[in-house]
């Protein structure tokens, strides 16, 4: 019996063509909310500006919620376009 005639063991995982996963560089967008809400707060907290009767820090955090929502939705839509939602 030659090497090529030997039976191969069955595997529960089907070996398909070798496909390299796409790089997820768009996930770097998720760093923006961190920098906005955590890293920039000490600098923003020094601003004494009042928008109407609302402190600037509160305005900054509310805008941060909007920016965070935009970043997360952009990552979601790119992942959905690439078919990567189930691959996480």
C-alpha positions in Angstrom: 0.0 0.0 0.0 1.5 3.3 -1.0 1.3 6.5 0.9 -1.4 7.9 -1.3 -3.6 4.8 -0.9 -3.8 5.1 2.9 -7.2 6.1 4.2 -7.4 9.6 5.6 -9.0 10.1 9.0 -12.3 11.9 8.9 -12.4 15.3 10.5 -15.4 17.1 11.8 -14.0 20.3 10.4 -14.1 20.5 6.6 -10.9 21.8 5.2 -11.8 24.4 2.6 -9.6 26.7 0.6 -7.2 28.7 2.6 -8.9 32.1 2.9 -7.1 34.9 4.8 -9.4 36.9 6.9 -9.8 40.5 5.9 -8.0 43.0 8.1 -10.3 44.9 10.3 -8.6 48.3 10.2 -12.0 50.0 10.5 -12.1 48.8 14.1 -9.6 51.5 14.9 -12.6 53.9 14.7 -13.5 52.5 18.1 -10.5 54.2 19.6 -12.1 57.6 19.0 -14.8 57.3 21.7 -12.2 56.2 24.2 -9.9 59.2 23.4 -13.0 61.5 23.4 -14.4 60.4 26.8 -11.4 59.2 28.8 -8.2 60.8 27.5 -9.5 64.3 26.7 -11.6 64.9 29.8 -8.7 66.3 31.9 -8.0 68.9 29.2 -11.7 69.7 28.6 -12.5 69.9 32.3 -10.3 73.0 32.5 -12.5 74.9 30.1 -14.8 77.3 32.0 -17.0 78.1 29.0 -20.7 77.9 29.6 -23.0 77.1 26.7 -26.2 78.8 27.7 -26.6 77.7 31.3 -24.9 74.3 30.5 -21.3 73.7 31.5 -18.9 72.9 28.6 -18.0 69.5 30.1 -21.7 68.4 29.8 -21.9 69.6 26.3 -18.6 67.8 25.5 -20.0 64.5 26.9 -23.3 64.8 25.0 -21.4 65.4 21.8 -19.3 62.4 22.8 -22.4 60.2 22.9 -23.2 61.2 19.4 -19.7 60.7 18.1 -19.6 57.3 19.8 -22.8 56.2 18.2 -21.5 57.3 14.8 -18.2 55.4 15.2 -20.0 52.2 16.3 -22.6 52.4 13.5 -19.8 53.0 10.9 -18.0 49.8 12.2 -21.3 47.9 12.0 -22.1 48.9 8.5 -18.6 48.1 7.2 -18.7 44.7 8.9 -22.2 44.1 7.5 -21.0 45.1 4.0 -18.0 42.7 4.3 -20.2 39.9 5.6 -18.2 39.8 8.9 -21.1 40.1 11.4 -21.1 36.3 12.1 -17.3 36.0 12.2 -16.8 38.0 15.4 
